[in-house]
Amino acid sequence: MWRYITTIALILCLGIFAFPARPKDSAKPGPEVFSAKHETSSKLTLVEQDVKLTDELCRSQCSLDYAKMLAQIDSGMPAQAVLSDMQKHHEKMHLLIWTKRGEPLEKGVTSGDVAAGSYKKEASKYLAEAKKQVDQGKHYQSPKFGAGKDVYFVQGTPAVTGKDGLVGLIHQDVLYQVTDHQMKNLRLEPYPNENRWKIESVHTDTLQDKVVDHPEDNQGTSHYHQNEVVVRFKTDPNAAQLKQIQAEIKATSLQKLGYTYVFRTSSMEAKALMAYFKKWDVVYAEPHYLYLTNDERARNHEEKSGAAAADETEGEISSNFTPNDNLYSRYQWNLPLIETVQGWQLNRGASDVIVGVVDTGVDLQHPDLQGQLLPGYNVVSGNSDPQDDVGHGTHVAGVIAALVNNNRGVAGMTWYNKVLPVKVLDETGAGSTYSVAQGIIWATDHGAKVINLSLGNYADSGFLHDAIKYAFDKDVALIAASGNDNTERPGYPAAYSEVFAVAATDSENMKATFSNYGDYIDVAAPGVSIASTYPNNQYAALSGTSMASPHVTALAALVRSTNPNLKNTEVYELIRKSARDIGDEGKDNYFGYGVIDVVKAIQLAEESVGNTQSAPAETPTSEEESSTTTNASDRVSAPLPSWPQTLARQLYLITRRHLD
């Protein structure tokens, strides 16, 4: 009987299907089923490619960070203060030097010894070359150098004036982290035994080979609102000056986003507006690439009600809209493939449809997730700090809800759905069925309408299954990754009937070589070379069914935002029905019903409005269960100290049923 409450290691599906080496597949031989020798060779290539793209993402973001610092300094902020602030929030900025043409490099702002040991000579050589190029008004990036955790590159960027510039040494320990992570998760080396459980897992795939340019390079040629302009003043105008500006351009609205103003007028186009602001003391005046303020919400169906309806505005996006997130156009092949942008014209989410990410936690300070995260919980430590110490949960959360059109990083699939981070896996990327069950129940009791489970193993745990049933009976849509061992063997929780199982595809709508398959697969989604958020203000490209699952989770959130009355089973059926059939005709073992289609799914959800009714509240089966029932708003706002008693009751009931 104790087998139901025995700790079982659960590993992230980023590759995270751990456990003993898998048996030979029983599936018929085919192009998707590879020999062990082929898999090993392929995985080694994938590690190399993922690391290469992560290097490029790092360099691209560093270029943008440099541009930000230069703009701040150009606006009159003290150089040393700007550099110190950047280094405070970006550990990778190992050395930053503000330099003037013709003058030698100064000591600069550093976080420690500069490329100590055998790399100091190379660092000095590349810093000197960067200084030379900057003095000539040229941008410079060196090759990477070093080894292990001590890998660096040097970057130099001239100021607009051409007289000054910024030179620095970037510490790329993220490359070591990704390499180490991928080698373990692809089971190319033994996962370290922490005297708790042994882990074997998989994680990556092919990557694109280009560096993202600064977004300003494309301004004016990308899609933007014809009658709006974004302005950053060196000194904010006072009330009288703002009134003057509004009168002169005949502004119909004025909105401030942080330090930036958005002016809209019906009488002037963007180019004319930018010309007008030349007479003002501005850092920049540029097109507004989306009709959006921090308070806007997507327009959903007229029959929506409640908190979601209160979030709506009349703002729309055009059919040729392209997000200005600087990693989107070159790296996020996954979103256009599933018609995400077209889907945004119909619905961009609702803040009251909460998405639980039960995982390794989330980087709570990541700038591309600010405002998108709700107070969560750390089951591992038993506190309210679900800070990610692995990276997996942060990457998953970014796929779902990274800020869109904020001129930074990546775009998530939803604009307004909030993420509830629940840490159930520890620093090794492993956790127990007990901790995962706790996390699922906690997320359910705190208002999650959709839960992403990019974790699993091949053991059918009755204890975990009861936690799944608890959430399912509370009308939560549960989405799970199938696993990355290219096996037909069912993985759990994905194979439970209450859970929606996701396989992974590549950019050609082919089965990802690592993706598990079988008759339990519901749909497929992009899972190869997915660029997303990563801890410490970074971005990384990862592959796995762990990356495919949050695409479907985000779609489920969009569907429920469109029609809140849909039951979880109706959400499942709608996503299946709207999927594009890409394998054998009808449902098949590799793609289920096909690859998800955001537009069709939202359209079906819109059509169903008025034809569905709110699901009735669950009837408690006992006095004990009744005492744990609350309404949704109470669950969302319930203080953290009150939940353990509720959770304890649920875990007790689950355990008692098995013991009986």
TIGU-907192 format. One record per residue (C-alpha): residue number from 1; residue in one letter; z, y, x. Coordinates in steps of 0.1 Angstrom, whole numbers. Layout:
BEGIN
(NUM,"a",(Z,Y,X)),
...
//
This chain:
BEGIN
(1,"m",(0,0,0)),
(2,"w",(7,23,29)),
(3,"r",(-30,22,39)),
(4,"y",(-36,50,13)),
(5,"i",(-13,74,31)),
(6,"t",(-20,64,67)),
(7,"t",(-34,93,87)),
(8,"i",(-72,89,92)),
(9,"a",(-90,112,116)),
(10,"l",(-116,134,98)),
(11,"i",(-141,151,120)),
(12,"l",(-165,179,114)),
(13,"c",(-199,169,104)),
(14,"l",(-213,193,129)),
(15,"g",(-214,163,143)),
(16,"i",(-188,151,131)),
(17,"f",(-190,118,120)),
(18,"a",(-167,102,143)),
(19,"f",(-155,67,147)),
(20,"p",(-165,36,165)),
(21,"a",(-201,34,175)),
(22,"r",(-221,29,144)),
(23,"p",(-237,-5,137)),
(24,"k",(-274,-10,136)),
(25,"d",(-290,5,105)),
(26,"s",(-301,-18,78)),
(27,"a",(-328,6,67)),
(28,"k",(-365,-4,72)),
(29,"p",(-379,9,104)),
(30,"g",(-397,42,100)),
(31,"p",(-404,75,117)),
(32,"e",(-369,88,108)),
(33,"v",(-350,60,123)),
(34,"f",(-348,61,161)),
(35,"s",(-337,37,188)),
(36,"a",(-305,44,207)),
(37,"k",(-325,52,238)),
(38,"h",(-347,77,220)),
(39,"e",(-316,93,203)),
(40,"t",(-299,98,237)),
(41,"s",(-329,114,252)),
(42,"s",(-335,136,222)),
(43,"k",(-298,147,220)),
(44,"l",(-298,157,257)),
(45,"t",(-329,179,250)),
(46,"l",(-311,194,220)),
(47,"v",(-281,203,240)),
(48,"e",(-302,221,266)),
(49,"q",(-322,239,238)),
(50,"d",(-291,250,219)),
(51,"v",(-275,264,250)),
(52,"k",(-307,282,258)),
(53,"l",(-308,299,224)),
(54,"t",(-272,307,225)),
(55,"d",(-279,325,258)),
(56,"e",(-306,345,241)),
(57,"l",(-284,353,211)),
(58,"c",(-258,366,235)),
(59,"r",(-282,387,254)),
(60,"s",(-297,401,222)),
(61,"q",(-263,411,208)),
(62,"c",(-253,426,242)),
(63,"s",(-283,448,240)),
(64,"l",(-272,460,206)),
(65,"d",(-237,466,218)),
(66,"y",(-250,486,247)),
(67,"a",(-271,507,224)),
(68,"k",(-240,513,202)),
(69,"m",(-220,525,233)),
(70,"l",(-248,547,244)),
(71,"a",(-250,563,210)),
(72,"q",(-213,570,209)),
(73,"i",(-213,585,244)),
(74,"d",(-244,606,235)),
(75,"s",(-225,619,204)),
(76,"g",(-198,633,227)),
(77,"m",(-172,606,229)),
(78,"p",(-157,601,264)),
(79,"a",(-175,573,283)),
(80,"q",(-144,556,296)),
(81,"a",(-128,555,261)),
(82,"v",(-160,540,246)),
(83,"l",(-163,513,273)),
(84,"s",(-126,504,271)),
(85,"d",(-128,501,233)),
(86,"m",(-159,478,236)),
(87,"q",(-142,456,261)),
(88,"k",(-111,454,240)),
(89,"h",(-131,438,212)),
(90,"h",(-156,419,233)),
(91,"e",(-141,397,259)),
(92,"k",(-175,388,273)),
(93,"m",(-179,424,286)),
(94,"h",(-164,415,320)),
(95,"l",(-174,448,337)),
(96,"l",(-188,480,323)),
(97,"i",(-199,510,344)),
(98,"w",(-211,544,332)),
(99,"t",(-235,555,359)),
(100,"k",(-254,587,367)),
(101,"r",(-288,588,384)),
(102,"g",(-287,591,422)),
(103,"e",(-249,584,423)),
(104,"p",(-234,552,436)),
(105,"l",(-219,527,411)),
(106,"e",(-183,533,404)),
(107,"k",(-155,508,398)),
(108,"g",(-160,509,360)),
(109,"v",(-139,492,334)),
(110,"t",(-131,456,341)),
(111,"s",(-111,428,326)),
(112,"g",(-103,412,359)),
(113,"d",(-119,401,392)),
(114,"v",(-156,406,392)),
(115,"a",(-173,372,395)),
(116,"a",(-147,360,419)),
(117,"g",(-155,335,447)),
(118,"s",(-190,323,454)),
(119,"y",(-206,343,426)),
(120,"k",(-194,377,438)),
(121,"k",(-224,381,461)),
(122,"e",(-249,373,434)),
(123,"a",(-231,397,410)),
(124,"s",(-233,425,435)),
(125,"k",(-270,419,441)),
(126,"y",(-279,420,404)),
(127,"l",(-256,450,397)),
(128,"a",(-275,469,425)),
(129,"e",(-308,459,409)),
(130,"a",(-296,470,375)),
(131,"k",(-286,503,388)),
(132,"k",(-320,508,404)),
(133,"q",(-338,500,372)),
(134,"v",(-316,522,351)),
(135,"d",(-322,551,374)),
(136,"q",(-359,546,368)),
(137,"g",(-353,547,330)),
(138,"k",(-358,509,326)),
(139,"h",(-339,482,307)),
(140,"y",(-328,453,329)),
(141,"q",(-313,418,324)),
(142,"s",(-308,394,353)),
(143,"p",(-311,357,352)),
(144,"k",(-278,339,345)),
(145,"f",(-259,327,375)),
(146,"g",(-227,307,381)),
(147,"a",(-216,274,368)),
(148,"g",(-192,258,343)),
(149,"k",(-170,284,326)),
(150,"d",(-180,311,352)),
(151,"v",(-216,319,341)),
(152,"y",(-227,355,341)),
(153,"f",(-256,378,337)),
(154,"v",(-260,415,345)),
(155,"q",(-275,441,321)),
(156,"g",(-285,477,326)),
(157,"t",(-296,501,299)),
(158,"p",(-306,538,304)),
(159,"a",(-294,565,281)),
(160,"v",(-319,584,260)),
(161,"t",(-318,613,284)),
(162,"g",(-328,591,313)),
(163,"k",(-302,607,335)),
(164,"d",(-273,584,328)),
(165,"g",(-270,547,319)),
(166,"l",(-248,517,314)),
(167,"v",(-245,488,338)),
(168,"g",(-224,458,332)),
(169,"l",(-215,422,340)),
(170,"i",(-214,398,310)),
(171,"h",(-193,367,311)),
(172,"q",(-211,339,292)),
(173,"d",(-183,313,289)),
(174,"v",(-197,307,254)),
(175,"l",(-224,286,271)),
(176,"y",(-198,263,285)),
(177,"q",(-181,262,251)),
(178,"v",(-213,253,233)),
(179,"t",(-223,227,260)),
(180,"d",(-189,211,259)),
(181,"h",(-189,211,221)),
(182,"q",(-224,197,217)),
(183,"m",(-219,169,243)),
(184,"k",(-189,157,224)),
(185,"n",(-203,161,190)),
(186,"l",(-235,143,200)),
(187,"r",(-215,115,215)),
(188,"l",(-232,120,248)),
(189,"e",(-197,117,264)),
(190,"p",(-164,103,252)),
(191,"y",(-144,126,230)),
(192,"p",(-111,132,247)),
(193,"n",(-82,111,234)),
(194,"e",(-54,135,225)),
(195,"n",(-31,105,219)),
(196,"r",(-36,111,182)),
(197,"w",(-71,98,174)),
(198,"k",(-103,91,192)),
(199,"i",(-133,112,182)),
(200,"e",(-170,106,186)),
(201,"s",(-194,131,170)),
(202,"v",(-228,149,170)),
(203,"h",(-239,184,166)),
(204,"t",(-272,200,177)),
(205,"d",(-310,202,176)),
(206,"t",(-341,223,187)),
(207,"l",(-340,261,190)),
(208,"q",(-364,290,191)),
(209,"d",(-372,306,224)),
(210,"k",(-372,344,220)),
(211,"v",(-350,373,226)),
(212,"v",(-343,396,196)),
(213,"d",(-353,432,201)),
(214,"h",(-331,461,192)),
(215,"p",(-336,469,154)),
(216,"e",(-345,505,162)),
(217,"d",(-377,492,178)),
(218,"n",(-390,483,144)),
(219,"q",(-377,511,124)),
(220,"g",(-404,529,103)),
(221,"t",(-425,498,102)),
(222,"s",(-401,475,83)),
(223,"h",(-396,478,46)),
(224,"y",(-373,506,36)),
(225,"h",(-365,528,6)),
(226,"q",(-391,556,4)),
(227,"n",(-367,583,-8)),
(228,"e",(-336,576,12)),
(229,"v",(-324,584,47)),
(230,"v",(-294,572,68)),
(231,"v",(-278,599,89)),
(232,"r",(-251,598,116)),
(233,"f",(-238,633,125)),
(234,"k",(-223,641,158)),
(235,"t",(-197,661,139)),
(236,"d",(-192,654,102)),
(237,"p",(-204,683,80)),
(238,"n",(-178,701,60)),
(239,"a",(-179,703,22)),
(240,"a",(-199,735,22)),
(241,"q",(-225,721,46)),
(242,"l",(-229,689,26)),
(243,"k",(-234,710,-5)),
(244,"q",(-261,730,14)),
(245,"i",(-279,698,25)),
(246,"q",(-278,683,-10)),
(247,"a",(-293,715,-24)),
(248,"e",(-320,718,2)),
(249,"i",(-333,682,-1)),
(250,"k",(-325,681,-38)),
(251,"a",(-303,650,-33)),
(252,"t",(-297,628,-63)),
(253,"s",(-269,609,-46)),
(254,"l",(-248,610,-14)),
(255,"q",(-228,580,-2)),
(256,"k",(-208,576,30)),
(257,"l",(-207,542,48)),
(258,"g",(-181,545,76)),
(259,"y",(-194,572,99)),
(260,"t",(-228,571,83)),
(261,"y",(-242,590,53)),
(262,"v",(-269,579,29)),
(263,"f",(-289,606,12)),
(264,"r",(-312,599,-17)),
(265,"t",(-337,623,-33)),
(266,"s",(-365,621,-58)),
(267,"s",(-385,648,-41)),
(268,"m",(-388,639,-5)),
(269,"e",(-399,607,13)),
(270,"a",(-381,591,42)),
(271,"k",(-402,607,70)),
(272,"a",(-398,641,55)),
(273,"l",(-361,636,52)),
(274,"m",(-359,625,89)),
(275,"a",(-378,656,99)),
(276,"y",(-355,678,79)),
(277,"f",(-323,665,96)),
(278,"k",(-337,674,130)),
(279,"k",(-322,709,125)),
(280,"w",(-288,694,121)),
(281,"d",(-266,681,149)),
(282,"v",(-272,643,144)),
(283,"v",(-269,612,165)),
(284,"y",(-298,597,144)),
(285,"a",(-316,600,111)),
(286,"e",(-334,569,102)),
(287,"p",(-348,550,71)),
(288,"h",(-325,532,48)),
(289,"y",(-337,496,48)),
(290,"l",(-319,486,16)),
(291,"y",(-306,503,-15)),
(292,"l",(-270,494,-8)),
(293,"t",(-236,508,-4)),
(294,"n",(-204,489,4)),
(295,"d",(-195,491,-33)),
(296,"e",(-227,480,-48)),
(297,"r",(-232,446,-65)),
(298,"a",(-263,428,-74)),
(299,"r",(-276,431,-110)),
(300,"n",(-271,398,-128)),
(301,"h",(-278,387,-163)),
(302,"e",(-268,411,-191)),
(303,"e",(-247,385,-208)),
(304,"k",(-223,381,-178)),
(305,"s",(-187,391,-184)),
(306,"g",(-154,396,-167)),
(307,"a",(-149,406,-131)),
(308,"a",(-185,396,-121)),
(309,"a",(-199,420,-146)),
(310,"a",(-177,448,-134)),
(311,"d",(-193,443,-99)),
(312,"e",(-228,449,-111)),
(313,"t",(-250,480,-104)),
(314,"e",(-285,489,-111)),
(315,"g",(-295,484,-75)),
(316,"e",(-324,462,-69)),
(317,"i",(-344,450,-38)),
(318,"s",(-382,448,-36)),
(319,"s",(-402,416,-34)),
(320,"n",(-411,424,3)),
(321,"f",(-375,433,13)),
(322,"t",(-365,421,48)),
(323,"p",(-328,424,58)),
(324,"n",(-322,446,89)),
(325,"d",(-297,422,104)),
(326,"n",(-310,421,140)),
(327,"l",(-310,383,144)),
(328,"y",(-327,377,110)),
(329,"s",(-364,381,115)),
(330,"r",(-367,361,148)),
(331,"y",(-341,334,143)),
(332,"q",(-332,328,107)),
(333,"w",(-361,307,97)),
(334,"n",(-339,288,73)),
(335,"l",(-335,315,47)),
(336,"p",(-371,323,39)),
(337,"l",(-379,285,38)),
(338,"i",(-356,281,8)),
(339,"e",(-367,313,-9)),
(340,"t",(-334,331,-3)),
(341,"v",(-347,367,-2)),
(342,"q",(-367,362,-34)),
(343,"g",(-336,348,-50)),
(344,"w",(-317,379,-41)),
(345,"q",(-340,398,-65)),
(346,"l",(-323,378,-93)),
(347,"n",(-287,375,-80)),
(348,"r",(-268,382,-49)),
(349,"g",(-235,368,-59)),
(350,"a",(-202,379,-76)),
(351,"s",(-169,385,-59)),
(352,"d",(-149,365,-84)),
(353,"v",(-168,333,-76)),
(354,"i",(-147,322,-46)),
(355,"v",(-160,298,-19)),
(356,"g",(-134,276,-2)),
(357,"v",(-143,267,34)),
(358,"v",(-121,237,43)),
(359,"d",(-127,234,80)),
(360,"t",(-114,246,114)),
(361,"g",(-106,280,100)),
(362,"v",(-126,312,104)),
(363,"d",(-126,340,129)),
(364,"l",(-107,366,109)),
(365,"q",(-118,394,131)),
(366,"h",(-155,388,133)),
(367,"p",(-173,420,125)),
(368,"d",(-200,402,105)),
(369,"l",(-174,387,82)),
(370,"q",(-153,418,75)),
(371,"g",(-146,423,39)),
(372,"q",(-159,388,31)),
(373,"l",(-127,368,37)),
(374,"l",(-97,363,14)),
(375,"p",(-62,355,26)),
(376,"g",(-63,318,35)),
(377,"y",(-40,290,48)),
(378,"n",(-35,270,79)),
(379,"v",(-25,235,69)),
(380,"v",(-23,224,106)),
(381,"s",(4,250,114)),
(382,"g",(18,254,79)),
(383,"n",(13,292,79)),
(384,"s",(-11,318,65)),
(385,"d",(-31,323,97)),
(386,"p",(-63,302,94)),
(387,"q",(-77,315,127)),
(388,"d",(-106,294,140)),
(389,"d",(-99,278,174)),
(390,"v",(-130,256,175)),
(391,"g",(-160,277,161)),
(392,"h",(-173,253,135)),
(393,"g",(-157,269,105)),
(394,"t",(-167,304,116)),
(395,"h",(-203,292,118)),
(396,"v",(-202,276,84)),
(397,"a",(-187,308,68)),
(398,"g",(-214,329,84)),
(399,"v",(-241,308,68)),
(400,"i",(-225,314,34)),
(401,"a",(-213,350,36)),
(402,"a",(-222,369,68)),
(403,"l",(-227,406,58)),
(404,"v",(-263,413,48)),
(405,"n",(-284,443,58)),
(406,"n",(-257,458,81)),
(407,"n",(-279,462,112)),
(408,"r",(-259,435,129)),
(409,"g",(-261,398,137)),
(410,"v",(-271,374,109)),
(411,"a",(-275,375,72)),
(412,"g",(-255,351,49)),
(413,"m",(-270,336,18)),
(414,"t",(-246,355,-5)),
(415,"w",(-237,392,-5)),
(416,"y",(-206,393,-26)),
(417,"n",(-190,359,-29)),
(418,"k",(-158,358,-10)),
(419,"v",(-148,331,14)),
(420,"l",(-113,314,12)),
(421,"p",(-107,300,47)),
(422,"v",(-85,269,49)),
(423,"k",(-78,254,83)),
(424,"v",(-73,216,81)),
(425,"l",(-88,205,115)),
(426,"d",(-70,213,147)),
(427,"e",(-83,226,181)),
(428,"t",(-99,192,188)),
(429,"g",(-120,194,156)),
(430,"a",(-100,166,140)),
(431,"g",(-76,163,112)),
(432,"s",(-60,137,89)),
(433,"t",(-68,127,54)),
(434,"y",(-35,142,45)),
(435,"s",(-43,176,59)),
(436,"v",(-77,176,44)),
(437,"a",(-63,166,10)),
(438,"q",(-38,195,13)),
(439,"g",(-66,219,21)),
(440,"i",(-87,208,-9)),
(441,"i",(-58,211,-33)),
(442,"w",(-47,245,-19)),
(443,"a",(-82,259,-21)),
(444,"t",(-84,246,-57)),
(445,"d",(-51,261,-67)),
(446,"h",(-60,294,-52)),
(447,"g",(-92,301,-71)),
(448,"a",(-120,284,-53)),
(449,"k",(-149,277,-76)),
(450,"v",(-170,260,-49)),
(451,"i",(-157,242,-18)),
(452,"n",(-176,233,13)),
(453,"l",(-167,202,32)),
(454,"s",(-186,200,65)),
(455,"l",(-164,171,76)),
(456,"g",(-160,134,71)),
(457,"n",(-160,98,83)),
(458,"y",(-170,64,72)),
(459,"a",(-136,53,58)),
(460,"d",(-133,52,20)),
(461,"s",(-98,67,16)),
(462,"g",(-83,64,-18)),
(463,"f",(-58,92,-10)),
(464,"l",(-85,117,0)),
(465,"h",(-106,106,-30)),
(466,"d",(-77,115,-54)),
(467,"a",(-76,150,-39)),
(468,"i",(-113,152,-45)),
(469,"k",(-108,141,-81)),
(470,"y",(-81,167,-85)),
(471,"a",(-105,195,-75)),
(472,"f",(-133,180,-95)),
(473,"d",(-112,178,-126)),
(474,"k",(-104,215,-121)),
(475,"d",(-141,221,-124)),
(476,"v",(-146,229,-87)),
(477,"a",(-181,222,-73)),
(478,"l",(-176,201,-41)),
(479,"i",(-204,202,-15)),
(480,"a",(-203,179,16)),
(481,"a",(-223,171,47)),
(482,"s",(-237,136,49)),
(483,"g",(-232,132,87)),
(484,"n",(-252,132,119)),
(485,"d",(-256,96,131)),
(486,"n",(-290,89,116)),
(487,"t",(-275,60,96)),
(488,"e",(-277,48,61)),
(489,"r",(-241,39,61)),
(490,"p",(-223,61,35)),
(491,"g",(-200,88,48)),
(492,"y",(-171,102,29)),
(493,"p",(-163,125,12)),
(494,"a",(-201,131,8)),
(495,"a",(-206,96,-8)),
(496,"y",(-180,101,-35)),
(497,"s",(-196,105,-70)),
(498,"e",(-177,137,-76)),
(499,"v",(-192,153,-44)),
(500,"f",(-227,167,-39)),
(501,"a",(-241,152,-7)),
(502,"v",(-264,171,16)),
(503,"a",(-289,159,42)),
(504,"a",(-305,181,68)),
(505,"t",(-341,192,74)),
(506,"d",(-359,211,101)),
(507,"s",(-383,241,99)),
(508,"e",(-412,219,90)),
(509,"n",(-393,204,60)),
(510,"m",(-390,171,79)),
(511,"k",(-359,150,81)),
(512,"a",(-336,162,109)),
(513,"t",(-336,134,134)),
(514,"f",(-298,132,134)),
(515,"s",(-293,134,96)),
(516,"n",(-277,105,77)),
(517,"y",(-295,92,47)),
(518,"g",(-290,69,18)),
(519,"d",(-291,66,-20)),
(520,"y",(-261,89,-23)),
(521,"i",(-279,119,-10)),
(522,"d",(-284,146,-36)),
(523,"v",(-305,172,-18)),
(524,"a",(-315,184,16)),
(525,"a",(-312,218,32)),
(526,"p",(-320,235,66)),
(527,"g",(-297,221,93)),
(528,"v",(-316,226,126)),
(529,"s",(-313,256,149)),
(530,"i",(-292,276,125)),
(531,"a",(-280,309,139)),
(532,"s",(-247,321,126)),
(533,"t",(-214,337,134)),
(534,"y",(-192,324,162)),
(535,"p",(-157,333,174)),
(536,"n",(-150,363,196)),
(537,"n",(-176,386,180)),
(538,"q",(-204,362,191)),
(539,"y",(-233,342,175)),
(540,"a",(-245,307,182)),
(541,"a",(-272,284,171)),
(542,"l",(-259,250,159)),
(543,"s",(-275,220,142)),
(544,"g",(-261,193,120)),
(545,"t",(-256,184,84)),
(546,"s",(-226,207,87)),
(547,"m",(-250,236,88)),
(548,"a",(-271,222,59)),
(549,"s",(-241,218,36)),
(550,"p",(-231,256,35)),
(551,"h",(-267,264,24)),
(552,"v",(-261,243,-7)),
(553,"t",(-226,256,-11)),
(554,"a",(-239,292,-11)),
(555,"l",(-265,283,-36)),
(556,"a",(-239,268,-59)),
(557,"a",(-219,300,-56)),
(558,"l",(-251,320,-65)),
(559,"v",(-257,297,-95)),
(560,"r",(-221,301,-107)),
(561,"s",(-224,339,-102)),
(562,"t",(-254,339,-124)),
(563,"n",(-238,318,-151)),
(564,"p",(-200,314,-148)),
(565,"n",(-199,291,-178)),
(566,"l",(-217,263,-160)),
(567,"k",(-195,232,-154)),
(568,"n",(-195,217,-119)),
(569,"t",(-216,188,-131)),
(570,"e",(-241,212,-146)),
(571,"v",(-243,231,-113)),
(572,"y",(-251,198,-95)),
(573,"e",(-278,189,-120)),
(574,"l",(-293,223,-119)),
(575,"i",(-296,223,-81)),
(576,"r",(-311,188,-82)),
(577,"k",(-336,198,-109)),
(578,"s",(-347,229,-90)),
(579,"a",(-351,212,-56)),
(580,"r",(-387,209,-42)),
(581,"d",(-397,173,-38)),
(582,"i",(-407,169,-1)),
(583,"g",(-404,131,4)),
(584,"d",(-416,102,-16)),
(585,"e",(-423,112,-51)),
(586,"g",(-390,115,-70)),
(587,"k",(-356,109,-55)),
(588,"d",(-356,92,-21)),
(589,"n",(-330,82,5)),
(590,"y",(-339,109,30)),
(591,"f",(-341,141,9)),
(592,"g",(-325,131,-24)),
(593,"y",(-342,152,-50)),
(594,"g",(-357,175,-23)),
(595,"v",(-350,206,-4)),
(596,"i",(-331,233,-23)),
(597,"d",(-350,263,-38)),
(598,"v",(-329,294,-44)),
(599,"v",(-353,311,-68)),
(600,"k",(-358,282,-90)),
(601,"a",(-321,274,-91)),
(602,"i",(-311,309,-101)),
(603,"q",(-339,311,-127)),
(604,"l",(-326,279,-143)),
(605,"a",(-291,293,-143)),
(606,"e",(-303,325,-160)),
(607,"e",(-321,304,-186)),
(608,"s",(-290,285,-193)),
(609,"v",(-269,316,-200)),
(610,"g",(-260,316,-237)),
(611,"n",(-266,278,-239)),
(612,"t",(-233,269,-221)),
(613,"q",(-197,274,-230)),
(614,"s",(-167,278,-208)),
(615,"a",(-152,244,-199)),
(616,"p",(-119,238,-218)),
(617,"a",(-88,239,-197)),
(618,"e",(-76,206,-185)),
(619,"t",(-49,190,-206)),
(620,"p",(-19,180,-185)),
(621,"t",(-11,143,-186)),
(622,"s",(26,147,-179)),
(623,"e",(53,173,-178)),
(624,"e",(51,173,-141)),
(625,"e",(14,180,-140)),
(626,"s",(17,206,-167)),
(627,"s",(41,225,-145)),
(628,"t",(14,230,-119)),
(629,"t",(-12,244,-142)),
(630,"t",(-20,281,-139)),
(631,"n",(-49,303,-149)),
(632,"a",(-75,313,-123)),
(633,"s",(-63,348,-118)),
(634,"d",(-28,336,-112)),
(635,"r",(-41,311,-86)),
(636,"v",(-60,338,-67)),
(637,"s",(-31,362,-66)),
(638,"a",(-3,337,-61)),
(639,"p",(18,344,-30)),
(640,"l",(15,319,-2)),
(641,"p",(52,308,-2)),
(642,"s",(49,296,-38)),
(643,"w",(21,270,-33)),
(644,"p",(37,243,-11)),
(645,"q",(59,232,-41)),
(646,"t",(28,229,-63)),
(647,"l",(10,211,-35)),
(648,"a",(39,188,-29)),
(649,"r",(39,178,-66)),
(650,"q",(2,170,-65)),
(651,"l",(5,150,-33)),
(652,"y",(35,132,-47)),
(653,"l",(16,123,-79)),
(654,"i",(-14,110,-59)),
(655,"t",(8,90,-36)),
(656,"r",(29,76,-65)),
(657,"r",(-2,63,-83)),
(658,"h",(-12,43,-52)),
(659,"l",(23,30,-46)),
(660,"d",(26,19,-82)),
//
